């Protein structure tokens, strides 16, 4: 893996942890989260001018993603309001892969794939 890619990976992870720490230490978590959404939305809008809009077939997925992200932001603010950073951050980061993997496996293979071991699935789905 190129050194530049590894450096970007560490920079991204550090910025993410820093952002969550700043959110946790903020007195007004919903305002801090709102600014994060405004700033990232502005950056994304500028980025769209250079890349163009996604195809119309992808818009429904973008809308669903925005709604799920909004729910995630609200739940993150609630969690940081009532719990410690060392509890919320690992759960918030670790829960995403657990929720992302099962639906595609179900869509591709059906319910049987949940009962099969990975070694019994075709190579491309294991």
KAFENRA-V830376 format. One record per pair of residues at least 24 apart in sequence whose C-alpha atoms are under 7 Angstrom apart, sorted by the first residue. I is the first residue (numbers start at 0). J is the second residue. Records with the same first field share a line. If there is no record, write none. Layout:
# KAFENRA-V830376
I = J ; J
This chain:
# KAFENRA-V830376
23 = 79 ; 84
28 = 76
29 = 76
